[in-house]
Amino acid sequence: MNAIFRVALLALLATFLLAPASRADLRLMMFEQQGCAYCTMWHNEIGPIYPKTAEGRTATLVTQQLRDKLPEGVSIVSRPIYTPTFVLLRDGQEIWRLEGYPGEDFFWGLLGKRLQQEPEWAAAGGEG
């Protein structure tokens, strides 16, 4: 092996060995249904700003109709009964859920408190 090839190979190996572990895929799945007044309230109060927040950068929002088949690769503890129900997924697996939407403060407070436990929270600009 020539010297240039060895240096290039070592640099490539170092890149893989020193690279941070890949981030988990965090998603917030919102189960909703047509005619749900609280779903509409959430979409009016939170929906427009959610993607611009640390919460939205940490856990991308995905909407799901209550009675539709779950997307491939999603596993939850049980099917929601109430709408809206928010299910936090890590790599497709449920790790937390919030049933209902009684207002902004309730939603932001509980979601923020849960996301503080995730390493992605600080990377997204969340407060500690």
Backbone as a printed PyTorch tensor [residue, N CA C, xyz], in Angstrom:
tensor([[[  0.8400,  -1.1830,   0.0000],
         [  0.0000,   0.0000,   0.0000],
         [  0.8810,   1.2410,   0.0000]],

        [[  0.4810,   2.1930,  -0.8090],
         [  1.2800,   3.4100,  -0.7880],
         [  0.8560,   4.3020,   0.3850]],

        [[  1.6910,   5.2410,   0.7190],
         [  1.4820,   6.0860,   1.8960],
         [  0.2130,   6.9290,   1.7950]],

        [[ -0.0830,   7.4540,   0.6390],
         [ -1.2740,   8.3010,   0.4750],
         [ -2.5340,   7.4760,   0.7160]],

        [[ -2.5610,   6.2520,   0.2000],
         [ -3.7160,   5.3820,   0.3960],
         [ -3.8960,   5.0600,   1.8770]],

        [[ -2.8120,   4.7850,   2.5890],
         [ -2.8790,   4.4840,   4.0280],
         [ -3.4240,   5.6670,   4.8160]],

        [[ -2.9530,   6.8610,   4.4950],
         [ -3.4230,   8.0610,   5.2030],
         [ -4.9140,   8.2690,   4.9460]],

        [[ -5.3160,   8.0950,   3.7010],
         [ -6.7360,   8.2560,   3.3560],
         [ -7.5900,   7.2220,   4.0790]],

        [[ -7.1250,   5.9870,   4.1410],
         [ -7.8520,   4.9280,   4.8200],
         [ -7.9540,   5.2160,   6.3130]],

        [[ -6.8690,   5.6560,   6.9220],
         [ -6.8950,   6.0030,   8.3480],
         [ -7.8440,   7.1650,   8.6170]],

        [[ -7.8540,   8.1570,   7.7460],
         [ -8.7580,   9.2990,   7.9100],
         [-10.2120,   8.8510,   7.8250]],

        [[-10.4940,   7.9660,   6.8990],
         [-11.8530,   7.4530,   6.7440],
         [-12.2740,   6.6560,   7.9790]],

        [[-11.3990,   5.8050,   8.4740],
         [-11.6970,   5.0330,   9.6840],
         [-11.9100,   5.9450,  10.8820]],

        [[-11.0910,   6.9590,  11.0170],
         [-11.2290,   7.8990,  12.1290],
         [-12.5640,   8.6140,  12.0640]],

        [[-13.0010,   8.9560,  10.8630],
         [-14.2930,   9.6290,  10.6960],
         [-15.4210,   8.7550,  11.2270]],

        [[-15.4000,   7.4700,  10.8920],
         [-16.4510,   6.5730,  11.3660],
         [-16.3510,   6.3200,  12.8640]],

        [[-15.1630,   6.1810,  13.3810],
         [-14.9870,   5.8820,  14.7980],
         [-15.2930,   7.0750,  15.6860]],

        [[-15.0210,   8.2720,  15.2150],
         [-15.2330,   9.4670,  16.0180],
         [-16.5740,  10.1290,  15.7650]],

        [[-17.3210,   9.6600,  14.7910],
         [-18.6190,  10.2580,  14.4800],
         [-19.5910,   9.9900,  15.6210]],

        [[-20.4200,  10.9810,  15.9480],
         [-21.4030,  10.7580,  17.0050],
         [-22.4190,   9.7070,  16.5730]],

        [[-23.0140,   9.0670,  17.5520],
         [-24.0480,   8.0770,  17.2450],
         [-25.1880,   8.7820,  16.5150]],

        [[-25.8030,   8.0790,  15.6090],
         [-26.8660,   8.7140,  14.8380],
         [-28.0320,   9.0690,  15.7570]],

        [[-28.6740,  10.1630,  15.4120],
         [-29.8160,  10.6210,  16.1890],
         [-30.9890,   9.6830,  15.9950]],

        [[-31.7490,   9.5560,  17.0350],
         [-32.9700,   8.7660,  16.9310],
         [-33.9990,   9.5540,  16.1350]],

        [[-34.9160,   8.8500,  15.5530],
         [-36.0180,   9.4780,  14.8420],
         [-37.1370,   9.6950,  15.8470]],

        [[-37.3110,  10.9360,  16.2850],
         [-38.3930,  11.2750,  17.2140],
         [-39.5200,  11.9260,  16.4270]],

        [[-40.7100,  11.4030,  16.6300],
         [-41.8960,  11.9630,  15.9780],
         [-43.0160,  12.0720,  17.0030]],

        [[-43.8190,  13.0960,  16.8310],
         [-45.0160,  13.2480,  17.6400],
         [-46.1960,  12.9380,  16.7280]],

        [[-46.8430,  11.8090,  16.9720],
         [-47.9800,  11.4030,  16.1590],
         [-49.2510,  11.8870,  16.8340]],

        [[-49.9940,  12.7080,  16.1030],
         [-51.2660,  13.2390,  16.6050],
         [-52.3980,  12.4280,  15.9900]],

        [[-53.1050,  11.7030,  16.8430],
         [-54.2830,  10.9730,  16.3950],
         [-55.4650,  11.9280,  16.4640]],

        [[-56.1860,  12.0570,  15.3530],
         [-57.3070,  12.9830,  15.2810],
         [-58.4380,  12.3520,  14.4830]],

        [[-59.5930,  13.0170,  14.4950],
         [-60.7020,  12.5730,  13.6690],
         [-61.5370,  13.7810,  13.2810]],

        [[-62.2190,  13.6410,  12.1680],
         [-63.0590,  14.7180,  11.6640],
         [-64.1370,  15.0550,  12.6840]],

        [[-64.3650,  16.3410,  12.8800],
         [-65.3890,  16.7880,  13.8190],
         [-64.8910,  16.9670,  15.2410]],

        [[-63.6410,  16.6860,  15.4920],
         [-63.0810,  16.8230,  16.8440],
         [-62.7720,  18.3020,  17.1110]],

        [[-63.5390,  18.9130,  18.0060],
         [-63.3600,  20.3350,  18.3160],
         [-61.9950,  20.6060,  18.9530]],

        [[-61.5210,  19.6890,  19.7660],
         [-60.2240,  19.8940,  20.4250],
         [-59.0640,  19.7450,  19.4370]],

        [[-59.2440,  18.8920,  18.4270],
         [-58.2360,  18.7870,  17.3550],
         [-58.1540,  20.1060,  16.5940]],

        [[-59.3070,  20.6630,  16.2770],
         [-59.3630,  21.9480,  15.5760],
         [-58.7240,  23.0430,  16.4200]],

        [[-59.0160,  23.0400,  17.7150],
         [-58.4260,  24.0250,  18.6210],
         [-56.9000,  23.8970,  18.6090]],

        [[-56.3860,  22.6630,  18.6780],
         [-54.9360,  22.4500,  18.6450],
         [-54.3560,  22.9710,  17.3300]],

        [[-54.9850,  22.6400,  16.2210],
         [-54.4900,  23.0870,  14.9150],
         [-54.4960,  24.6120,  14.8050]],

        [[-55.4610,  25.2790,  15.4290],
         [-55.5180,  26.7390,  15.3920],
         [-54.5020,  27.3860,  16.3240]],

        [[-54.3480,  26.8400,  17.5210],
         [-53.4780,  27.4560,  18.5340],
         [-52.0170,  27.0330,  18.4210]],

        [[-51.7690,  25.7860,  18.1440],
         [-50.4150,  25.2310,  18.1860],
         [-49.8770,  24.9060,  16.7930]],

        [[-50.7170,  24.3710,  15.9400],
         [-50.3080,  23.8860,  14.6290],
         [-49.3950,  24.8110,  13.8410]],

        [[-49.7410,  26.0920,  13.6940],
         [-48.8970,  26.9750,  12.8760],
         [-47.5030,  27.2290,  13.4540]],

        [[-47.3750,  27.1760,  14.7690],
         [-46.0660,  27.4880,  15.3660],
         [-45.2550,  26.2560,  15.7380]],

        [[-45.9040,  25.0950,  15.8230],
         [-45.2110,  23.8980,  16.2920],
         [-43.9040,  23.6210,  15.5460]],

        [[-43.8760,  23.6550,  14.2080],
         [-42.6160,  23.3280,  13.5120],
         [-41.4830,  24.3260,  13.7810]],

        [[-41.8280,  25.5190,  14.2650],
         [-40.8270,  26.5720,  14.5060],
         [-40.2320,  26.5100,  15.9150]],

        [[-40.7300,  25.6060,  16.7410],
         [-40.3090,  25.5230,  18.1380],
         [-39.2580,  24.4390,  18.3460]],

        [[-38.6030,  24.4690,  19.5080],
         [-37.6550,  23.4060,  19.8580],
         [-38.3760,  22.0620,  19.9170]],

        [[-39.6160,  22.0730,  20.3800],
         [-40.3950,  20.8370,  20.4250],
         [-40.5880,  20.2820,  19.0150]],

        [[-40.9390,  21.1550,  18.0900],
         [-41.1590,  20.7300,  16.7060],
         [-39.8900,  20.3010,  16.0020]],

        [[-38.7650,  20.9230,  16.3740],
         [-37.4850,  20.5070,  15.7850],
         [-37.0110,  19.1920,  16.4010]],

        [[-37.4080,  18.9190,  17.6220],
         [-37.0200,  17.6850,  18.2950],
         [-37.8770,  16.5120,  17.8330]],

        [[-39.1820,  16.7250,  17.7800],
         [-40.1320,  15.6610,  17.4270],
         [-41.0500,  16.1650,  16.3210]],

        [[-40.7840,  15.7490,  15.1050],
         [-41.5810,  16.1590,  13.9590],
         [-43.0220,  15.6770,  14.1210]],

        [[-43.9650,  16.5430,  13.8050],
         [-45.3780,  16.1950,  13.9100],
         [-45.8230,  15.3500,  12.7240]],

        [[-46.5530,  14.2920,  13.0320],
         [-47.1870,  13.4450,  12.0200],
         [-48.6310,  13.2790,  12.4520]],

        [[-49.5720,  13.5630,  11.5490],
         [-50.9770,  13.3760,  11.9010],
         [-51.4520,  12.0100,  11.4190]],

        [[-52.3860,  11.4640,  12.1680],
         [-52.9080,  10.1170,  11.8880],
         [-54.3910,  10.1220,  12.2090]],

        [[-55.2100,   9.7050,  11.2670],
         [-56.6350,   9.5750,  11.5460],
         [-56.8340,   8.4200,  12.5280]],

        [[-57.7090,   8.6310,  13.4820],
         [-57.9080,   7.6970,  14.5880],
         [-58.1400,   6.2640,  14.1300]],

        [[-58.9450,   6.0770,  13.1190],
         [-59.3200,   4.7220,  12.7110],
         [-58.5090,   4.1670,  11.5430]],

        [[-57.5650,   4.9510,  11.0290],
         [-56.7430,   4.4660,   9.9190],
         [-55.6920,   3.4740,  10.4120]],

        [[-55.2520,   2.6320,   9.5010],
         [-54.1880,   1.6740,   9.8020],
         [-52.9090,   2.4470,  10.1210]],

        [[-52.1680,   1.9520,  11.0970],
         [-50.9030,   2.5950,  11.4570],
         [-49.8960,   2.4640,  10.3150]],

        [[-49.0540,   3.4660,  10.1660],
         [-48.0080,   3.3660,   9.1290],
         [-47.0500,   2.2150,   9.4330]],

        [[-46.4350,   1.7060,   8.4020],
         [-45.4310,   0.6440,   8.5360],
         [-44.3380,   1.1040,   9.4970]],

        [[-43.9350,   0.2360,  10.4160],
         [-42.8420,   0.5330,  11.3270],
         [-43.2370,   1.2800,  12.5890]],

        [[-44.5380,   1.5330,  12.7870],
         [-45.0040,   2.2240,  13.9930],
         [-45.6260,   1.2030,  14.9320]],

        [[-45.1780,   1.2290,  16.1850],
         [-45.6970,   0.3150,  17.1990],
         [-46.0980,   1.1260,  18.4290]],

        [[-47.3770,   1.0170,  18.8050],
         [-47.8660,   1.7390,  19.9780],
         [-48.4150,   0.7420,  20.9880]],

        [[-48.5010,   1.1860,  22.2360],
         [-48.9510,   0.3170,  23.3200],
         [-50.4020,  -0.1170,  23.1040]],

        [[-51.2620,   0.8350,  22.7550],
         [-52.6680,   0.5350,  22.4880],
         [-53.2320,   1.6150,  21.5760]],

        [[-54.2900,   1.2670,  20.8670],
         [-54.9290,   2.2450,  19.9940],
         [-55.5770,   3.3250,  20.8470]],

        [[-55.3920,   4.5880,  20.4690],
         [-56.0570,   5.6600,  21.2110],
         [-57.5750,   5.5560,  21.0900]],

        [[-58.2400,   6.0430,  22.1090],
         [-59.7040,   6.0890,  22.1260],
         [-60.1760,   7.5260,  21.9290]],

        [[-59.4460,   8.4720,  22.5190],
         [-59.8260,   9.8780,  22.5060],
         [-59.0060,  10.6550,  21.4870]],

        [[-59.6160,  11.7320,  20.9870],
         [-58.8640,  12.6330,  20.1160],
         [-58.9220,  14.0350,  20.7040]],

        [[-57.8370,  14.7600,  20.5770],
         [-56.5730,  14.2720,  20.0460],
         [-55.8220,  13.4530,  21.0880]],

        [[-55.0460,  12.5250,  20.6160],
         [-54.0700,  11.8150,  21.4360],
         [-52.7290,  12.0040,  20.7500]],

        [[-51.7330,  12.4080,  21.5360],
         [-50.3870,  12.6390,  21.0210],
         [-49.4930,  11.5180,  21.5150]],

        [[-48.8270,  10.8360,  20.5880],
         [-47.9500,   9.7210,  20.9380],
         [-46.5420,  10.0740,  20.4750]],

        [[-45.6110,  10.1130,  21.4190],
         [-44.2130,  10.3700,  21.0930],
         [-43.5620,   9.0500,  20.7070]],

        [[-42.9710,   9.0280,  19.5190],
         [-42.3470,   7.8140,  18.9890],
         [-40.8400,   8.0020,  18.8780]],

        [[-40.1020,   7.0180,  19.3290],
         [-38.6530,   6.9640,  19.1260],
         [-38.4040,   5.7930,  18.1950]],

        [[-37.9010,   6.1080,  17.0050],
         [-37.6710,   5.0730,  15.9840],
         [-38.8980,   4.1810,  15.7980]],

        [[-40.0970,   4.8210,  15.8010],
         [-41.3390,   4.1080,  15.5420],
         [-41.9730,   3.4320,  16.7380]],

        [[-41.3390,   3.4960,  17.9130],
         [-41.8540,   2.8410,  19.1200],
         [-42.3880,   3.8890,  20.0890]],

        [[-43.5700,   3.6570,  20.6200],
         [-44.1570,   4.5900,  21.5810],
         [-43.3000,   4.6860,  22.8390]],

        [[-43.0220,   5.9240,  23.2640],
         [-42.2930,   6.1340,  24.5140],
         [-43.0640,   7.0310,  25.4870]],

        [[-44.1440,   7.6480,  25.0100],
         [-44.9330,   8.5500,  25.8640],
         [-46.2040,   8.9100,  25.1340]],

        [[-47.2420,   9.2270,  25.8920],
         [-48.4770,   9.6970,  25.2510],
         [-49.1800,  10.7300,  26.1130]],

        [[-49.9390,  11.5760,  25.4350],
         [-50.7370,  12.6220,  26.0560],
         [-52.1230,  12.5330,  25.4390]],

        [[-53.1270,  12.2920,  26.2740],
         [-54.4930,  12.1840,  25.7810],
         [-55.2320,  13.4800,  26.0490]],

        [[-55.7960,  14.0450,  24.9940],
         [-56.5940,  15.2510,  25.1210],
         [-55.8050,  16.5170,  24.8740]],

        [[-56.5320,  17.6210,  24.8000],
         [-55.9380,  18.9410,  24.6200],
         [-56.7880,  19.9900,  25.3310]],

        [[-56.4820,  20.2720,  26.5960],
         [-57.2460,  21.2890,  27.3150],
         [-56.6400,  22.6940,  27.2170]],

        [[-55.6520,  22.8920,  26.3650],
         [-55.1090,  24.2310,  26.1750],
         [-53.6070,  24.2380,  25.9660]],

        [[-53.1160,  25.4170,  25.5290],
         [-51.7000,  25.5810,  25.1860],
         [-50.7550,  25.2780,  26.3460]],

        [[-51.0140,  25.8590,  27.5080],
         [-50.0950,  25.7010,  28.6400],
         [-49.9220,  24.2310,  29.0170]],

        [[-51.0190,  23.5140,  29.0600],
         [-51.0040,  22.0920,  29.3740],
         [-50.1540,  21.3340,  28.3480]],

        [[-50.4230,  21.5930,  27.0740],
         [-49.7100,  20.8990,  26.0090],
         [-48.2150,  21.1870,  26.0530]],

        [[-47.8340,  22.4720,  26.0170],
         [-46.4060,  22.8290,  25.9890],
         [-45.6930,  22.3600,  27.2420]],

        [[-46.3190,  22.5020,  28.3910],
         [-45.6800,  22.1040,  29.6460],
         [-45.3760,  20.6180,  29.7070]],

        [[-46.3660,  19.7930,  29.3860],
         [-46.1500,  18.3440,  29.4680],
         [-45.2130,  17.8350,  28.3830]],

        [[-45.3940,  18.3210,  27.1580],
         [-44.5160,  17.8700,  26.0780],
         [-43.0830,  18.3140,  26.3320]],

        [[-42.9000,  19.5690,  26.7330],
         [-41.5500,  20.0690,  27.0070],
         [-40.8630,  19.3010,  28.1130]],

        [[-41.6040,  19.0090,  29.1690],
         [-41.0280,  18.2510,  30.2930],
         [-40.5620,  16.8680,  29.8260]],

        [[-41.3550,  16.2150,  28.9710],
         [-40.9690,  14.8830,  28.4860],
         [-39.7820,  14.9560,  27.5340]],

        [[-39.7780,  15.9500,  26.6550],
         [-38.6910,  16.0580,  25.6830],
         [-37.3580,  16.4140,  26.3270]],

        [[-37.3920,  17.0300,  27.4950],
         [-36.1460,  17.3440,  28.2040],
         [-35.3480,  16.0840,  28.5260]],

        [[-35.9970,  14.9460,  28.5310],
         [-35.3240,  13.6780,  28.8060],
         [-34.6110,  13.1140,  27.5790]],

        [[-34.7970,  13.7380,  26.4260],
         [-34.2240,  13.2470,  25.1750],
         [-32.9690,  14.0290,  24.8100]],

        [[-31.8990,  13.3480,  24.3750],
         [-30.6720,  14.0460,  23.9900],
         [-30.8770,  15.0120,  22.8290]],

        [[-31.8490,  14.7550,  21.9770],
         [-32.1160,  15.6110,  20.8260],
         [-32.6590,  16.9760,  21.2420]],

        [[-33.1950,  17.0750,  22.4580],
         [-33.8080,  18.3170,  22.9470],
         [-32.8050,  19.4710,  22.9510]],

        [[-31.6540,  19.2620,  23.5200],
         [-30.6380,  20.3180,  23.5850],
         [-30.1530,  20.6850,  22.1750]],

        [[-30.0130,  19.7010,  21.3080],
         [-29.5500,  19.9480,  19.9420],
         [-30.5470,  20.7980,  19.1730]],

        [[-31.8310,  20.7220,  19.5490],
         [-32.8780,  21.4800,  18.8560],
         [-33.0630,  22.8670,  19.4670]],

        [[-32.2960,  23.1770,  20.5010],
         [-32.4040,  24.4950,  21.1290],
         [-33.3500,  24.5490,  22.2930]],

        [[-33.7190,  23.3640,  22.8370],
         [-34.6170,  23.3330,  23.9850],
         [-33.9290,  23.8270,  25.2410]],

        [[-34.7300,  24.3580,  26.1320],
         [-34.1900,  24.8550,  27.4010],
         [-34.0490,  23.7000,  28.3790]],

        [[-33.0540,  23.7770,  29.2070],
         [-32.8120,  22.7170,  30.1710],
         [-33.5200,  22.9440,  31.4060]]])
